[in-house]
Amino acid sequence: MSNSIRAIQTFRIVSKNGALLQYMETIVIKGLSVGALEHKVAWLVALEDIRRVIALYAKAGDDNNNPTAMAALLAEDAQWTCAGFGAFSGRDTIARELARVGRERILWSLHYPVAPIIDLSEDLTTAHAFWWLWELTTMRDEDGHEADNWLGATYDCYFARAADGWKIKRLTLDIKKIVPYAPATLQEQQP
């Protein structure tokens, strides 16, 4: 028997005539009952599933905000907000508008979502997450000029679990800084 199993308790409820009415076995593993262990595993799976949604959101962003990939991550009644880019409501509207941003303003990007802090509801149906974003971009300004940039931002996001997985319910992107990127020449790179 594994060292991690601390106790096995068996309860039998027997009627007056000797018939076994109920048989219950509780395994306590490192202080967790089976029910608590199942909840903990479901909690860990939910965390990993939400991390995957965050990563797929970044991947869709790197694909010029691919509308099909983006829509698959959004709740039907989702909300998306970012100062300077807009506020959009509804899965289809968000996917369409972010794709437009990908065509017209952010021409290339490489997203690095960093260290999401995820808080799940007790019933594992909703969650809140906060994470940082480090992004390399090629952006087009209002005058049509293209420039490479470093972008630092944070995300504040609410998720809801749907029949087909976790979905973004409300997302706020807060851009903290955009800094022009100027590649060093070979001479500057050498000591």
Wavefront OBJ file of the C-alpha trace (Angstrom):
o trace
v 0.000 0.000 0.000
v 1.245 3.484 -0.845
v 2.691 5.635 1.922
v 0.435 8.488 0.818
v -2.707 6.621 1.909
v -3.148 7.372 5.601
v -6.375 5.620 6.448
v -9.155 3.585 4.997
v -12.473 3.757 6.803
v -15.376 1.488 6.025
v -18.903 2.106 7.199
v -21.704 -0.418 6.866
v -25.294 0.318 7.643
v -27.263 -2.841 8.324
v -31.020 -3.082 8.789
v -32.643 -4.983 11.666
v -33.088 -8.031 9.459
v -29.391 -8.038 8.567
v -29.630 -6.702 4.978
v -26.794 -4.459 3.930
v -28.385 -1.101 3.168
v -25.357 0.984 2.409
v -21.649 0.433 2.083
v -19.343 3.395 2.047
v -15.586 3.506 1.921
v -13.660 6.701 2.503
v -10.005 6.820 1.632
v -8.095 9.629 3.265
v -5.066 10.604 1.212
v -2.799 13.168 2.832
v -5.749 14.548 4.733
v -8.202 14.627 1.819
v -11.308 12.488 1.541
v -12.192 11.082 -1.882
v -14.716 13.890 -2.408
v -12.179 16.548 -1.441
v -9.550 14.861 -3.596
v -11.914 14.826 -6.587
v -12.624 18.536 -6.036
v -8.898 19.317 -5.798
v -8.182 17.433 -9.033
v -11.072 19.250 -10.765
v -9.653 22.531 -9.429
v -6.187 21.736 -10.838
v -7.672 20.715 -14.201
v -9.670 23.968 -14.326
v -6.521 26.011 -13.641
v -4.678 24.244 -16.443
v -7.625 24.645 -18.830
v -7.734 28.399 -18.137
v -3.970 28.675 -18.672
v -4.535 26.970 -22.023
v -7.230 29.519 -22.968
v -4.770 32.313 -22.095
v -2.089 30.706 -24.278
v -4.518 30.128 -27.166
v -5.639 33.758 -26.893
v -1.981 34.833 -27.268
v -1.544 32.453 -30.210
v -4.663 33.846 -31.924
v -3.267 37.350 -31.327
v 0.006 36.338 -32.996
v -2.053 35.192 -35.992
v -3.318 38.759 -36.608
v -6.177 38.160 -34.167
v -7.475 35.207 -36.166
v -11.262 35.647 -35.856
v -12.102 31.921 -35.897
v -9.527 31.080 -33.223
v -10.490 34.132 -31.175
v -14.238 33.421 -31.339
v -13.685 29.880 -30.039
v -12.263 31.360 -26.813
v -15.054 33.855 -26.130
v -18.410 33.540 -24.389
v -21.314 34.578 -26.573
v -21.900 37.682 -24.419
v -18.202 38.477 -23.882
v -16.864 41.996 -23.382
v -13.404 43.208 -24.468
v -11.870 46.582 -23.564
v -8.561 48.323 -24.231
v -8.031 52.092 -24.144
v -6.866 53.269 -27.551
v -8.307 50.217 -29.336
v -11.936 50.157 -28.254
v -14.607 48.399 -26.231
v -16.506 45.591 -27.925
v -19.385 43.382 -26.809
v -20.446 39.975 -28.101
v -18.339 37.096 -29.423
v -18.795 37.854 -33.120
v -18.253 41.600 -32.746
v -15.086 41.116 -30.672
v -13.657 38.555 -33.106
v -14.416 40.812 -36.100
v -13.055 43.994 -34.486
v -9.870 42.360 -33.184
v -9.250 40.908 -36.653
v -9.616 44.440 -38.045
v -7.069 45.685 -35.480
v -4.777 42.861 -36.630
v -5.094 43.943 -40.265
v -4.926 47.705 -39.777
v -2.988 48.563 -36.604
v -1.017 45.682 -35.099
v 0.526 44.146 -38.203
v 2.734 41.638 -36.411
v 2.987 40.531 -32.798
v 4.596 38.001 -30.526
v 2.716 37.693 -27.226
v 4.319 36.462 -24.019
v 1.579 36.083 -21.383
v 3.329 35.872 -18.031
v 2.450 34.213 -14.695
v -1.352 34.213 -14.625
v -2.845 34.519 -11.154
v -6.109 32.565 -11.319
v -8.830 32.532 -8.671
v -11.583 29.962 -9.151
v -15.060 30.062 -7.650
v -15.775 27.305 -5.121
v -18.131 25.551 -7.566
v -15.501 25.756 -10.367
v -17.852 27.483 -12.820
v -16.290 30.947 -12.939
v -12.821 32.378 -12.500
v -10.889 35.619 -12.398
v -7.362 35.900 -13.766
v -4.728 38.594 -13.861
v -1.550 38.316 -15.910
v 1.195 40.420 -17.411
v 1.934 40.779 -21.104
v 5.288 41.313 -22.745
v 4.774 41.769 -26.480
v 6.873 42.570 -29.502
v 4.869 44.358 -32.178
v 4.929 46.050 -35.525
v 2.290 48.754 -35.328
v 0.904 51.203 -37.859
v 0.104 54.693 -36.552
v -2.682 57.019 -37.709
v -0.392 58.434 -40.427
v 0.303 54.992 -41.876
v 3.875 54.737 -40.570
v 4.962 51.329 -39.351
v 7.203 50.906 -36.323
v 8.520 48.027 -34.244
v 7.753 48.303 -30.536
v 8.091 46.662 -27.159
v 4.772 46.622 -25.346
v 4.148 46.023 -21.642
v 0.593 45.486 -20.418
v -1.645 43.659 -17.975
v -4.800 41.640 -18.476
v -7.728 41.489 -16.070
v -10.097 38.748 -17.176
v -13.186 36.883 -16.034
v -13.884 33.376 -17.316
v -16.981 31.164 -17.314
v -17.068 27.423 -17.808
v -19.286 26.372 -20.709
v -20.235 22.941 -22.041
v -17.310 23.098 -24.479
v -14.724 24.477 -22.045
v -13.654 27.710 -20.354
v -14.544 30.944 -22.146
v -13.457 34.554 -21.779
v -16.384 36.471 -20.343
v -14.898 39.930 -19.750
v -11.358 40.991 -20.619
v -9.599 44.289 -20.015
v -6.199 44.905 -21.579
v -4.346 47.742 -19.842
v -1.355 48.890 -21.894
v 1.245 50.333 -19.541
v 3.964 51.274 -21.998
v 4.870 51.113 -25.689
v 8.542 51.696 -26.415
v 10.042 51.940 -29.920
v 12.411 49.140 -30.801
v 15.592 50.029 -32.665
v 17.788 47.077 -33.620
v 21.443 47.462 -32.719
v 23.933 47.516 -35.563
v 26.631 44.837 -35.686
v 29.207 47.333 -34.464
v 27.052 48.222 -31.430
v 26.612 44.540 -30.555
v 30.336 43.792 -30.367
v 32.241 44.561 -27.131
l 1 2 3 4 5 6 7 8 9 10 11 12 13 14 15 16 17 18 19 20 21 22 23 24 25 26 27 28 29 30 31 32 33 34 35 36 37 38 39 40 41 42 43 44 45 46 47 48 49 50 51 52 53 54 55 56 57 58 59 60 61 62 63 64 65 66 67 68 69 70 71 72 73 74 75 76 77 78 79 80 81 82 83 84 85 86 87 88 89 90 91 92 93 94 95 96 97 98 99 100 101 102 103 104 105 106 107 108 109 110 111 112 113 114 115 116 117 118 119 120 121 122 123 124 125 126 127 128 129 130 131 132 133 134 135 136 137 138 139 140 141 142 143 144 145 146 147 148 149 150 151 152 153 154 155 156 157 158 159 160 161 162 163 164 165 166 167 168 169 170 171 172 173 174 175 176 177 178 179 180 181 182 183 184 185 186 187 188 189 190 191
